[in-house]
Structure formats: C-alpha cells, structure tokens
Amino acid sequence: MAAAAMARARRQHQPHYWFADRLLAVLSGQRPVHWMLGHTIGEAYEQLVCLAPGAPLRPAERVTPVVRHCGEYHPGPGVIEAFARIGSGDRVSAMAFRLEQGADQRWRCAAVELGGERVAAHAAG
C-alpha cells in the first residue's frame, strides 16, 4: 500500500497528472468550474463552462471516477498534449487536454476534449 501512495504522490508533481485530476474533479461535478479560473488560458475555460453542467464524467453507480493513466506528448518546448483514461466502476472514458507553460513557468490548460469531441467555446447556449 505504501508503494501505491508513493506513486500517487509522485504523479502529482507531473503537470499532466495534476491537471487531469483537477479537470476530472470539475467534469465529474465534484468541483465548480471557477475552481479552474487561474489554471486555464484561451478557450479552455469556456470549454469547461460548456461541458461542466452536464457533468459528463459523473460517477457511475456511486463509484468515484479516477485517473487510471495519463500520458503526455511534447510537440515543442513549453507544450504538453496529454490524454487520460478515466475509470468509474466498469466504465472507461477518455479525456485529452493541452497544457502551455507561460513566461512565469506556470502550466495552464489551453484546450479540453472528451471522447474525441472538442467543444468550441462559441457553442454555448
């Protein structure tokens, strides 16, 4: 059990896992959208505003969803394109997102996709 706790702690120091956990909290209805305000840039916040009301990653059968795996690809300096497998009971969902590192060295989410469909910010309403 100690090995699992150490692995979880190590994951939290990796920006793609840190963001995957936070995006999951918002998209499963566990946290409000404004919780991501300082952690998004561009259209990402509006994408979350469009997605969050439906809580698309809401737990199935009262089983709390978890990030099972999160991978990353670095297309260039200061950019991470990440993908995550979200598990909730026997249900598995996909989430993809883009992180960009600012001049202040902080990572921010620039785009979010669920199940392969990108949500355009102007699609709200």
N, C-alpha and C positions, 0 to 999 in steps of 0.2 A: 504494500500500500504506500510506503514511503517513496518508492520509485515513481509511482503514478503522481504523487503530489509534487515531486521534484520536476517531473516532465511538464506538469501544468504550469508551474512557476516559471520554468524556462521558456515556455510558449509565450507567456505574457510579455517577455522582453523583445519579442519579434513583432514588428508593426502590423504585419498582415494578420496574425492571430489576434492581436489586441483589437484591431478594427473588426474582425469577423465576429468576435464575442459581443462587441458593442452594437454592431448592426443587427445581429440576431436578437439582442435584447429589445431593440426598437421594433423590428419587424415581427416579433412574436407577441407584442403587446405588453411586455414586461417593463418597458421604459417609455416615456413620452418622446416624441420626435425632437423637441427642443433640447433634449439631452445631447444631441449631436451638433448643435449650432456652431460651436467653436472648432469642430473637428471636420468640417466639410468646406468645400470650395466649389465654385461654378454651379452646375445644375444638380449636384448631388443632394443638397438639402431639399430642393423642390421634388426630386425623385422620391426621397423618403416621405415627404408630405403626401405625395400621391399614393404611395404603397402602404404606409403605416395604418391608415384607418381600417383596412381590411385584414390587418394582422396576418399576412399570408404564411407566416411561419409559426402561427399559433400552435401550441402543443396539441398533439393528437392523444385522446384518451388520458388526459391529465398527466402525460409524461413530458417533463420539461425538455425542450429541444436543446441539443448541444452541438458544438462544432466538432465533428468527428475527425476531420482532416482539413487542413488549409495549405494550399500550395501557392507558390509565387513564381513569377517570371519578371525579369528586369529588362524591359525593352530599351532602357537608356538610363543614364545617371539620374538619380532622384525620382525614379518612377518604379512603382511596383504594380503589376497587374496580378491580382490574386483570385483564387477560386476556392470555395469551401463546400464541403459536404456537410449538410445539417441533418442530424438524426433526431427523430422523435418517435419513440416506440419502434414499430417496424416500417415507418415512413422515412424516406430519404429525400431531401430537397437540395437543389443546387443554388449557390449564390456566387456572383462574381462582382468584383469591385476594383476600382483603380485608385491608387494612392499616389500623391505627389508631395515631394518634400519641398518646403518653402525655404526662402533665404534665412529664416530663423531656425532652420534644421528640424522643424516640426513636420510630421506627416499629417496630411489631410486627405479625406476621401473626396475624389473628384467625380465618381460615377458609380452607380449601383445597378446590377441586373439580377433578376431572379428567374430561374428556369429557362434561361436563354432569351428572355424578352426584356429589352431595355425600355424603361419608362421615360418618355420625354417630359420635361418639366412643363411644357405648354399643354400637355394632355389633361391637366387637372380640370375638373368641372364637369 
